[in-house]
Amino acid sequence: MTFVRVHKTKTGVVSTALVESYGDGTGKSRHRVLASLHGCEDTAHAIARLAAHRDCLRKERAELEPNVEPVERFYQTITLSTLHGHVYSVEDRNDIDRLLKARKRLLNRIAAIDRKLADIAKEAAIIKPHCQASPDEIRALAGEYQKQMRNQAAFELGLRLMVSDQRAKAWRRQFS
């Protein structure tokens, strides 16, 4: 039998998990955590949240994917030129280093997205059999979570812009 276990920490954070109850060989009742529901109150909300996160990650990966081929072509060109004895000036080396760091960030982000998508697929495969909600209900909940994620992303972007804006820093110093 499966159920949702809710645990509230001292700081007030709510943690939920999908738990399976089973009996061991001695007749005692045991509990096994199947998956974390990441604070969602039921399996339908957890599946919807995973679906919204998955869609967001797929969209980001699709936006990054066209940049991979030119970056790899640049890397191969630079590598082959260096192997054939081409010596770059200091300015060129600085530009190349900057571009190689950008390449590394791009490839690391794509790898992180792929890992997260695999984790989401694994969690969804565990939770889905225990969810009684219809696909339409899950789609509706996923749409709500996507709206929340867009609002949160816009808020974070606004905070970053505010922090990086020199006028905002001066304003905070003046009125602090």
C-alpha positions in Angstrom: 0.0 0.0 0.0 1.3 3.4 -0.9 0.6 6.8 0.8 2.0 10.3 1.0 4.1 11.1 4.0 4.2 14.8 5.0 7.1 16.0 7.2 7.4 19.6 8.4 10.9 20.7 9.5 11.7 23.1 12.4 12.2 25.9 9.9 8.7 25.3 8.4 9.7 23.6 5.2 7.2 20.9 4.1 8.7 17.7 2.7 6.5 15.1 1.1 7.4 11.6 -0.1 5.6 8.7 -1.7 6.0 5.8 0.8 5.2 2.1 0.4 4.2 0.1 3.4 5.2 -3.6 3.4 5.7 -6.3 5.9 9.1 -7.8 6.6 9.7 -11.5 7.3 9.0 -11.2 11.0 5.6 -9.7 10.6 6.6 -6.1 11.4 5.3 -3.2 9.2 8.0 -1.3 7.4 8.0 1.8 5.2 10.1 2.3 2.1 10.4 5.7 0.4 9.6 5.3 -3.3 10.1 8.9 -4.4 10.2 12.5 -3.2 7.2 14.6 -4.1 9.1 17.8 -3.5 6.5 19.4 -1.3 3.5 18.5 -3.4 0.5 17.3 -1.5 -0.4 14.5 -3.8 0.9 12.4 -6.7 -1.1 14.4 -9.3 0.5 17.7 -8.3 3.9 16.0 -8.2 3.5 14.6 -11.8 2.3 17.9 -13.0 5.2 19.7 -11.4 7.6 17.3 -13.0 5.9 17.7 -16.4 6.1 21.5 -16.2 9.8 21.3 -15.2 10.5 18.8 -17.9 8.9 21.0 -20.6 10.8 24.0 -19.4 14.1 22.1 -19.5 13.3 20.7 -23.0 12.6 24.2 -24.2 15.9 25.5 -22.8 17.8 22.6 -24.4 16.2 23.2 -27.7 17.3 26.9 -27.5 20.9 25.9 -26.7 21.2 23.0 -29.2 21.8 25.2 -32.3 24.9 26.7 -30.6 26.6 23.3 -30.1 27.7 22.7 -33.7 29.4 26.1 -34.3 31.1 25.9 -30.9 32.4 22.4 -31.7 33.6 23.5 -35.1 35.4 26.5 -33.5 37.1 24.1 -31.0 38.2 21.7 -33.8 39.6 24.6 -35.8 41.5 26.1 -33.0 42.8 22.6 -31.9 43.9 21.7 -35.4 45.6 25.1 -36.0 47.5 24.7 -32.7 48.6 21.2 -33.6 49.8 22.4 -37.0 52.1 24.9 -35.2 50.0 28.1 -35.5 51.0 30.6 -32.7 48.4 33.0 -31.6 49.0 36.6 -30.3 48.2 37.5 -26.7 45.0 39.2 -27.7 43.9 36.2 -29.8 44.7 33.8 -26.9 42.6 35.9 -24.6 39.7 35.8 -27.0 40.1 32.1 -27.5 40.3 31.5 -23.8 37.1 33.5 -23.3 35.3 31.5 -26.1 36.6 28.2 -24.8 35.2 29.0 -21.3 31.8 29.9 -23.0 32.0 26.5 -24.8 32.6 24.7 -21.5 29.7 26.5 -19.8 27.4 25.7 -22.8 28.3 22.0 -22.8 28.1 21.7 -19.0 24.6 23.3 -19.0 23.4 20.9 -21.7 24.9 17.9 -19.7 23.1 19.2 -16.6 19.8 19.5 -18.4 20.2 16.0 -19.8 20.9 14.6 -16.2 17.9 16.5 -14.8 15.7 15.2 -17.6 16.8 11.7 -16.8 16.1 12.2 -13.1 12.6 13.6 -13.9 11.8 10.6 -16.2 12.9 8.2 -13.4 10.8 10.0 -10.7 7.8 10.2 -13.0 8.1 6.5 -13.8 7.9 5.7 -10.1 5.1 8.1 -9.2 2.9 7.7 -12.3 1.5 4.2 -11.4 0.3 5.5 -8.1 -1.5 8.6 -9.5 -5.2 8.3 -10.1 -5.6 11.7 -11.9 -6.6 11.8 -15.5 -4.2 13.1 -18.2 -6.4 16.2 -18.6 -6.2 17.0 -14.9 -2.4 16.6 -15.0 -2.1 18.8 -18.1 -4.2 21.5 -16.3 -2.0 21.3 -13.2 1.1 21.4 -15.3 -0.1 24.5 -17.0 -0.5 26.2 -13.6 3.0 25.2 -12.6 4.4 26.5 -15.9 2.8 29.9 -15.2 4.3 29.9 -11.7 7.7 29.0 -13.1 7.6 31.8 -15.7 6.6 34.3 -13.0 9.4 33.1 -10.7 11.9 33.3 -13.6 10.8 36.9 -14.4 11.1 37.9 -10.7 14.6 36.4 -10.5 15.6 38.2 -13.7 14.3 41.5 -12.3 16.3 41.0 -9.1 19.5 40.3 -11.1 19.0 43.4 -13.2 18.3 45.4 -10.1 21.5 44.2 -8.3 23.7 44.7 -11.4 22.3 48.2 -12.1 24.7 50.8 -10.7 21.9 53.3 -10.1 20.1 50.7 -8.0 23.2 50.2 -6.0 23.6 53.9 -5.4 19.9 54.2 -4.5 20.2 51.4 -2.0 23.3 53.0 -0.4 21.5 56.3 -0.2 18.4 55.0 1.4 19.8 52.3 3.5 
